[in-house]
Amino acid sequence: MAHLFDTQLSTYVRHSAALLVITVSGTLLLGVPTAWLTSRYNFPGRRLFVVALPLSLAMPSYVSGYAWMSMTAVGGPVHGVTAGFIPTISGVFGAGFVFSISFYPYVYLLARQAFENSGTSSFEAARTLGSSPLKAFFKVSLPLARPAIMAGTALVAMETLADYGTVDFLGTPTFTVGILRSWISFGDPQAAARLALILLLVTLVIFGGERLARRGTRVAEAGGRNKPQHRVQLSPRAAVIAVLSCAVPVFFGLIAPGLHLLSLALETQPVRSPADAFWGTIMVASLSAGIAAILGLGAAYAARTGGWFANASVRAAHTGYAVPGAVAALGVIALLAASQNLLDTVSGSAAPMIAGGGLVALLFAYQARFAAAAIGPCESALVRITPSMDQAARSLGASPWTVIGRIHFPLAFSGIATAALLVFVEVMKELPATMILRPLDFETLAVSAHHYASDERLSQAALPSLMLVAIGLPIMMTVSWLVSRRQTESAGT
């Protein structure tokens, strides 16, 4: 630890802190205004933007970083059009820009839901008392949505600290880069473990601080149920500003990098077929999604029917999302190594080797990180099933398994499907855990794209990167549709 403090630790801390400040500021500036505009006002294209604004999550941040670096570098289209006025996307500020246009949907989605759920009574009351729309927003609506915005900001911070592909490619040495360099480049697992421990403590402090800050901050409108949303029709001039405000993050986060990757892919002959990487991605993402849906549903049932221990266990499982992929991978390796040592002690030197782990270890690390993403949707789906439904079915002679199969599963299907799809997308994009734990002959699209980009072969990285986006886009659109359907059903009940 003393050696780390004397050498690279200050660099990792400085870059990680600067990156957090830039990214959080950028996501708030992009996410909160767009959430407010689409939830409170009517303007041309509003319905389209409601669907399009979250889709930047389908573009992995490292893929966006590859595209923007290529576009703004010397010889790139942006550099040529602007005559070098726009700097090359690199370093801390470049990574902060890429993270902002990639992660703002976390803030947008939660803030928009808060603005929708907070109703219009408080805002209208402030307006009748003489407040301007801007003052009513800052004095009333924004404080009501603050817990949701803080939750989205915490997700952004954890994703920023967990990223490896973007910061490594853009030359920003953060904790995750230090962990992977210590492990892969320098062959020093002890240094990697120490850095992983520090990063884990930082992420848990952010996660715990966000929970503590939201503790007891319940907000509600007086007078029972909220009034139906009445969106104000904007004037032509204000509508243009609203359209531009919503179009900018979609263009920079999805359209521009996507079109550039498409042009590179069409111009470049691939040196090898991406079929193996494609099927490897589909395999691990599908297996992880199925396992996570089962675990998430089981955890949701435990929270629904269990006691304090079950609820505490489910809450602890939620913290897994705060663990960066590199840290989860090292934790799995440590666990497998300890198990191997135990087997060697009990059975002798002929004990079967499990320390390598292979795909089993990889799937284990994915569940450690992303099972929390499946628990939330499953819990939300089961909450809508009241105990009176169970009691009515049991009084008619239905067994517990019949109640689950004929009542719970049909009603909770959209939540279970949402959980599986979210985990599929997260696993598909995961890079550091896959790089550490994958078998030597196993390839995914994320690893393939990163290898090409690291070798400065951005044109070759375009095809696997574009395939990631092509897989993620329809899945994110399906998730948006499922969430909207659940919200409509909840409003109807």
Rosetta blueprint (number, residue, H / E / L):
1 M L
2 A H
3 H H
4 L H
5 F H
6 D H
7 T L
8 Q L
9 L H
10 S H
11 T H
12 Y H
13 V H
14 R H
15 H H
16 S H
17 A H
18 A H
19 L H
20 L H
21 V H
22 I H
23 T H
24 V H
25 S H
26 G H
27 T H
28 L H
29 L H
30 L H
31 G H
32 V H
33 P H
34 T H
35 A H
36 W H
37 L H
38 T H
39 S H
40 R H
41 Y E
42 N E
43 F L
44 P L
45 G L
46 R H
47 R H
48 L H
49 F H
50 V H
51 V H
52 A H
53 L H
54 P H
55 L H
56 S H
57 L H
58 A H
59 M L
60 P L
61 S H
62 Y H
63 V H
64 S H
65 G H
66 Y H
67 A H
68 W H
69 M H
70 S H
71 M H
72 T H
73 A L
74 V L
75 G L
76 G L
77 P H
78 V H
79 H H
80 G H
81 V H
82 T H
83 A L
84 G L
85 F L
86 I L
87 P L
88 T L
89 I L
90 S L
91 G H
92 V H
93 F H
94 G H
95 A H
96 G H
97 F H
98 V H
99 F H
100 S H
101 I H
102 S H
103 F H
104 Y H
105 P H
106 Y H
107 V H
108 Y H
109 L H
110 L H
111 A H
112 R H
113 Q H
114 A H
115 F H
116 E H
117 N H
118 S L
119 G L
120 T L
121 S H
122 S H
123 F H
124 E H
125 A H
126 A H
127 R H
128 T H
129 L L
130 G L
131 S L
132 S L
133 P H
134 L H
135 K H
136 A H
137 F H
138 F H
139 K H
140 V H
141 S H
142 L H
143 P H
144 L H
145 A H
146 R H
147 P H
148 A H
149 I H
150 M H
151 A H
152 G H
153 T H
154 A H
155 L H
156 V H
157 A H
158 M H
159 E H
160 T H
161 L H
162 A H
163 D L
164 Y L
165 G H
166 T H
167 V H
168 D H
169 F H
170 L L
171 G L
172 T L
173 P L
174 T L
175 F H
176 T H
177 V H
178 G H
179 I H
180 L H
181 R H
182 S H
183 W H
184 I H
185 S H
186 F L
187 G L
188 D L
189 P H
190 Q H
191 A H
192 A H
193 A H
194 R H
195 L H
196 A H
197 L H
198 I H
199 L H
200 L H
201 L H
202 V H
203 T H
204 L H
205 V H
206 I H
207 F H
208 G H
209 G H
210 E H
211 R H
212 L H
213 A H
214 R H
215 R L
216 G L
217 T L
218 R L
219 V L
220 A L
221 E L
222 A L
223 G L
224 G L
225 R L
226 N L
227 K L
228 P L
229 Q L
230 H L
231 R L
232 V E
233 Q E
234 L L
235 S L
236 P H
237 R H
238 A H
239 A H
240 V H
241 I H
242 A H
243 V H
244 L H
245 S H
246 C H
247 A H
248 V H
249 P H
250 V H
251 F H
252 F H
253 G H
254 L H
255 I H
256 A H
257 P H
258 G H
259 L H
260 H H
261 L H
262 L H
263 S H
264 L H
265 A H
266 L H
267 E H
268 T L
269 Q L
270 P L
271 V L
272 R L
273 S L
274 P L
275 A H
276 D H
277 A H
278 F H
279 W H
280 G H
281 T H
282 I H
283 M H
284 V H
285 A H
286 S H
287 L H
288 S H
289 A H
290 G H
291 I H
292 A H
293 A H
294 I H
295 L H
296 G H
297 L H
298 G H
299 A H
300 A H
301 Y H
302 A H
303 A H
304 R H
305 T H
306 G L
307 G L
308 W H
309 F H
310 A H
311 N H
312 A H
313 S H
314 V H
315 R H
316 A H
317 A H
318 H H
319 T H
320 G H
321 Y H
322 A H
323 V L
324 P L
325 G H
326 A H
327 V H
328 A H
329 A H
330 L H
331 G H
332 V H
333 I H
334 A H
335 L H
336 L H
337 A H
338 A H
339 S H
340 Q H
341 N H
342 L H
343 L H
344 D H
345 T H
346 V H
347 S H
348 G L
349 S L
350 A L
351 A L
352 P L
353 M L
354 I L
355 A L
356 G L
357 G L
358 G L
359 L H
360 V H
361 A H
362 L H
363 L H
364 F H
365 A H
366 Y H
367 Q H
368 A H
369 R H
370 F H
371 A H
372 A H
373 A H
374 A H
375 I H
376 G H
377 P H
378 C H
379 E H
380 S H
381 A H
382 L H
383 V H
384 R L
385 I L
386 T L
387 P H
388 S H
389 M H
390 D H
391 Q H
392 A H
393 A H
394 R H
395 S H
396 L L
397 G L
398 A L
399 S L
400 P H
401 W H
402 T H
403 V H
404 I H
405 G H
406 R H
407 I H
408 H H
409 F H
410 P H
411 L H
412 A H
413 F H
414 S H
415 G H
416 I H
417 A H
418 T H
419 A H
420 A H
421 L H
422 L H
423 V H
424 F H
425 V H
426 E H
427 V H
428 M H
429 K H
430 E L
431 L L
432 P H
433 A H
434 T H
435 M H
436 I H
437 L H
438 R L
439 P L
440 L L
441 D L
442 F L
443 E L
444 T L
445 L H
446 A H
447 V H
448 S H
449 A H
450 H H
451 H H
452 Y H
453 A H
454 S H
455 D L
456 E L
457 R L
458 L H
459 S H
460 Q H
461 A H
462 A H
463 L H
464 P H
465 S H
466 L H
467 M H
468 L H
469 V H
470 A H
471 I H
472 G H
473 L H
474 P H
475 I H
476 M H
477 M H
478 T H
479 V H
480 S H
481 W H
482 L H
483 V H
484 S H
485 R H
486 R H
487 Q H
488 T H
489 E H
490 S H
491 A H
492 G H
493 T L
